[in-house]
Amino acid sequence: MHVVSDGTPIAVQRLRMHVRGLLADLGEDATRDGLVDTPRRYADALRDMTSGYREDPADHLRTFDSDGYDEIVVVKDIPVRSLCEHHLLPFVGVAHVAYLPAGRIVGLSKLARLVDGYARRLQVQERLTMQIAQTLADSPVEPRGVAVVVEAEHMCMTMRGVKAPGTRTTTSVMLGRFRDHPPARAEVLDLLRGGPR
């Protein structure tokens, strides 16, 4: 990683410079008291919100023997915080991830790390949903089925354009048995919606 004399990576310095230019183009004075640290703060925030580019989310999916457990595993309400690649505005919500083990299981917190690793990139919700599902399907867990549902509110819809606060977008991806076997699909959708506990 290339750094300047104060130890700051060159890419971060460039981000700060671009933010100063953006503020000027908006008609602001980037040297005024309230904005003098904004380029640094925004560059740091943007690097944090896109930290998923600097990891492989699949690396989190370490597996364990299922000890014979072969029924559906569901982790619900995993926080999603991402940036829409079209407007660089946030979308926030939750992901629900389910899989059908075939001899191996994954640590439950690792599913949250998988979601977060893909969410911390410039995204569209549809691709995010697909990446989570496909990565789990292709992992050493080798599940017989994968279901992912993401529900999110997009600031590009609520703060600009149509200005429709409170609207939520739902996307889903079903793979393996959850896609091909209607009873399994119905069961997992019922669990994801909060059915019998």
C-alpha positions in Angstrom: 0.0 0.0 0.0 1.5 3.4 -1.0 1.6 6.0 1.7 2.4 9.7 2.0 4.9 11.1 4.5 2.4 11.2 7.3 1.7 7.5 6.9 -1.8 8.0 5.3 -2.4 5.7 2.4 -2.4 7.6 -1.0 -5.9 6.2 -1.8 -7.3 7.8 1.4 -5.5 11.1 0.6 -7.2 11.1 -2.8 -10.6 10.4 -1.2 -10.2 13.4 1.1 -9.2 15.6 -1.9 -12.3 14.5 -3.8 -14.5 15.3 -0.9 -13.0 18.8 -0.6 -13.7 19.2 -4.3 -17.3 17.9 -3.9 -17.9 20.4 -1.1 -16.6 23.2 -3.2 -18.7 22.1 -6.2 -21.8 22.2 -3.9 -21.0 25.9 -3.1 -19.6 25.2 0.3 -16.3 26.4 1.9 -14.4 23.3 2.9 -12.2 25.4 5.2 -15.1 26.7 7.4 -15.1 25.4 11.0 -18.0 22.8 10.6 -16.4 21.3 7.4 -12.7 21.4 8.0 -12.6 17.8 9.2 -15.4 16.5 6.9 -13.1 15.2 4.1 -11.2 13.1 6.6 -14.3 11.9 8.4 -16.1 11.1 5.2 -13.1 9.3 3.7 -12.8 7.2 6.9 -16.6 6.4 6.9 -16.6 5.5 3.2 -13.6 3.2 3.7 -15.4 1.5 6.6 -18.7 1.2 4.6 -16.8 -0.5 1.7 -14.5 -2.6 3.8 -16.1 -5.7 2.2 -13.8 -5.2 -0.8 -10.8 -6.0 1.4 -12.0 -9.4 2.5 -13.4 -12.6 1.0 -16.7 -13.3 2.8 -16.5 -17.0 2.0 -13.5 -17.2 4.4 -15.8 -16.9 7.3 -17.7 -20.2 6.5 -15.7 -22.7 8.6 -17.7 -25.8 9.2 -18.4 -28.4 11.9 -19.8 -31.9 11.9 -23.6 -31.7 12.2 -23.8 -34.7 14.6 -26.7 -36.0 12.5 -28.7 -32.8 12.4 -30.3 -32.5 9.0 -33.2 -30.1 9.4 -33.4 -26.5 8.4 -31.2 -23.9 10.1 -32.5 -20.3 10.0 -30.8 -17.1 11.2 -33.1 -14.2 11.0 -32.8 -10.4 11.3 -29.2 -10.1 10.4 -28.5 -6.4 10.1 -27.8 -5.1 6.5 -26.2 -1.7 6.0 -25.0 -1.1 2.5 -24.5 1.6 -0.1 -26.6 1.7 -3.3 -24.2 1.7 -6.2 -26.4 4.0 -8.3 -26.6 7.0 -5.8 -24.0 6.1 -3.1 -26.9 6.4 -0.6 -27.5 3.8 2.1 -30.0 1.1 2.2 -30.6 -0.6 5.5 -32.6 -3.6 6.6 -32.3 -7.2 7.6 -31.3 -10.5 5.9 -32.7 -13.9 6.8 -30.5 -16.9 5.9 -31.6 -20.5 5.9 -29.8 -23.7 4.8 -30.4 -27.4 4.9 -27.4 -29.2 6.2 -25.9 -32.3 4.6 -23.5 -33.5 7.3 -21.8 -30.1 8.0 -23.0 -27.0 9.8 -21.5 -23.5 10.0 -21.1 -21.3 13.1 -24.2 -19.1 13.3 -22.2 -15.8 13.7 -20.4 -16.7 10.5 -23.6 -16.2 8.5 -23.8 -12.7 9.9 -20.2 -12.1 8.8 -21.0 -13.5 5.4 -23.9 -11.0 5.0 -21.8 -8.1 6.3 -18.9 -8.9 4.0 -21.0 -8.5 0.9 -23.1 -5.6 2.3 -20.0 -3.5 2.9 -19.6 -2.9 -0.8 -21.3 -0.8 -3.4 -24.4 -2.9 -4.1 -27.8 -3.5 -5.5 -30.1 -5.5 -3.2 -30.7 -8.2 -5.8 -27.0 -8.9 -6.3 -26.4 -8.8 -2.5 -29.1 -11.5 -2.0 -27.7 -13.7 -4.7 -24.1 -13.4 -3.5 -25.0 -14.4 0.0 -27.0 -17.4 -1.2 -24.4 -18.6 -3.8 -21.5 -18.3 -1.5 -23.2 -20.4 1.1 -24.3 -22.9 -1.5 -20.7 -23.2 -2.8 -19.1 -23.4 0.6 -17.7 -26.5 2.4 -21.0 -26.7 4.2 -22.4 -28.2 0.9 -26.0 -27.6 1.9 -28.9 -29.4 0.2 -30.7 -26.1 0.0 -30.2 -22.4 0.7 -32.7 -19.6 1.1 -31.9 -15.9 1.5 -34.4 -13.1 2.0 -33.3 -9.5 2.3 -35.7 -6.7 3.3 -34.4 -3.1 3.1 -35.4 0.5 2.9 -33.4 2.5 0.3 -32.5 6.1 1.0 -32.4 6.7 -2.8 -36.2 6.2 -2.7 -37.0 7.9 0.6 -34.7 11.0 0.5 -34.8 11.8 -3.3 -36.8 11.1 -6.4 -40.2 9.6 -5.4 -39.6 10.5 -1.7 -41.5 7.5 -0.3 -40.3 6.9 3.3 -41.1 3.6 4.9 -41.2 1.6 1.6 -39.3 -1.6 1.9 -37.9 -3.8 -0.9 -37.8 -7.6 -0.5 -35.6 -9.9 -2.5 -35.2 -13.6 -2.3 -33.0 -16.4 -3.7 -33.8 -20.1 -3.3 -31.3 -22.7 -4.3 -31.2 -26.5 -4.2 -34.0 -28.3 -2.4 -35.7 -25.0 -1.5 -35.9 -24.1 -5.2 -36.9 -27.5 -6.6 -39.0 -29.1 -3.9 -42.3 -27.2 -3.2 -42.9 -28.6 0.3 -39.3 -27.6 1.4 -39.8 -24.2 -0.1 -43.1 -23.7 1.7 -41.5 -24.8 5.0 -38.5 -22.5 4.8 -40.7 -19.5 3.7 -42.9 -20.1 6.7 -39.9 -20.2 9.0 -38.5 -17.0 7.4 -41.8 -15.2 7.8 -41.9 -16.2 11.5 -44.1 -19.2 11.3 -44.2 -22.0 14.0 -41.5 -21.9 16.5 
